[in-house]
Amino acid sequence: MKRIHIFGAAGSGTSTLGSTLSEYLPHTQLDTDDYFWITKYTEQRQVMERRTMLRKDLTQYENWILSGAVCGWGDDFRAYFDLTIFLWIPPHIRLERLQKREFQRYGNEILPGGSKYEQSKTFLEWASLYDKAGMEVRSKILHEHWMSELTCPVLRIEWDYSLEERVKMVLDYLK
């Protein structure tokens, strides 16, 4: 399979799995954050600009792995995928990962009074909605609906598997 899309909730490991798989497969790794954000996590690109940039890269490479969700802004790309991999992990584990990641990125700036406190708090509140929110935000329900409209196979990896276990599951599936 030449064109693989990996997605799930923030903190589910899509970027990590995509990057690691690109070490085993002859695929170029692409991440939706690079298309979505002008300035990472603060300034978003306009939808048409995202689509134009992504379409250019998806057609430039023969084999690629696209990690991160494109639901909503990238619905036109569904037909590009040969395989979609959906990642889900229990919310408490995912949110703990995100809190650690926020601290690794910003340090004490995410603590009350810090310059990134409000941004981090808003992000973590948004991320916590994934398993219980409706279609109005990036949620499991939205992702389930989005997957139901795909024409390619979907490999679901649902639990807190190690990176090595996830890589093995994908490579076994591709055999």
N, C-alpha and C positions, 0 to 999 in steps of 0.2 A: 504494500500500500504506500503510495507516494505522497499523499496529502492527508496529514493527520492533525486533528484539532483536539486539544485537551482543555477542558473547562470544568469549573465547579465554583464553590464559594471562595471568597477571599480567605487565604490561609489554608486552603485544602491541598496545596502543593503542585499546582499546575505548572508554574514556571520552573520549579525544581525538577519535576518529572520530564518536562520538555527539554530542558537543558541537558539532563543526564542521558535521555534517550538519543539525543543528537550525537553523543559520544559513541554510541553503539551502532547507530544507523547512518546511512549516507544522506542525512537530511539536514537542511539548514534550519536552525531554531529561530523562530520569530515570536515576539511577545506582544500581546495586544496593548499593554501599557505604553509601549513605544509609539503607538499610533494614537492612543486615547489622550495622552498628556503632552502638552507643550513643555510645561515645567512639572516634573513628577509630583503627583498627588496634590497639586495646587491649582494649576491652570489647564483646563481642558481644551482640546482642539475642537473646531467645528466639525459636525458629523460628515459633511461632504469632503472635507480635507482628510479626515481619518480614512474614509472609504477609498479615496483616490490613492493615498499612500499605500494602504494595505493591498488593494488590487494590483498595483504596480509590483509589489514584492511577491505576491502569490503567483503572478504570471511570469515573473523573472526566474524563479527557481523551479526545477522539475520536482524535486523532493523537498518537502518542508514539514515542520511541526509548528503549529500555531498554538501557543498556550495563552489562556485567558479567555474570558467570555466576550462574545460579540453580539449577544442577544440584544435585539432592538436596533442598535445602530448598524449592525453588520448582518442583518437577516439575509441580504442578497448573496452572501457568501456560502450559504448552506450547501448549494450545489457543487461547491469546490471540493468538499471533503470526501475522501475515500473511507475514512474511519474517524469516528468521534469517540473520545475517551472522557467519561464523566467521573469526576472524583468527588467523594463525599466522606467526611469524617465527622464523628460526634461533635456537637457544638462546643462543649466545654473544652475539648482538646484543641479545637481550631481557634477558639478565642484566646486560650492561653498562649498558643503559638503567635497569634497576632500581637498580643500585649508584649511578648518578649521581642518580637521583631520591631515593634515601635520603639522600645527602649534601646535596642541595638542601633537603630537609625538615628534617634534623636537624643538619647540619654536623658538627663534630668530636665530637658526642655519640655518633656511631656507631663511633668509633675505640675500640680497647681502653682500658678504664678509663672510658669515657663512659657517661652514664646510659641511652643507647639502644643500647649495644653489643650486649647479649644479644638484645634484641628484633629488631634489624636483622639480626644473624647468623642467628637462627632463621627469620626471614622469607625471607632470601636462600637459605638451605638448602632450605626448603620450595619456593620458586619454582624452584629448580634441578631438582627432581624431575619437573616437568611432562612432559617428553618421554620419560622412561624409566620412570616409575612405573606401577603398575596401577590398578585401579578403586578402591582404598582411599583415594586422595587426589585432589584436583583435578588431573587429568592429561589428556593428549591422548587416551589410550584411553577414559577416562571421557567426555570430550566427544564422541568419535566415536560411542560407544554412545548417548549422549543424543541426538545428531543423528539417529541411525537411527530413533528413535522419534517424531520430529517429523512433523507432517502438512503443514506449510507448506514452501515452497521454501527451500533453503539456498544462499546465495551464499558461496563459499569464496574468501577472499583470502589466499593463502599465499605469502608472501615479504616481504622488507623493502622494500615500496613506500613512497614518500613519502606524506604525508598528502594532498597534492593528487591523487596518482594513485589513492589509495583512494577519495577523495570522487568522483572522475570515474567510477571503476568502479561505484560504487553508483548514482550518478545515471544513468549509461548503462543499467544494469540496470533501473532503475525506469521508464525510457522505454519 
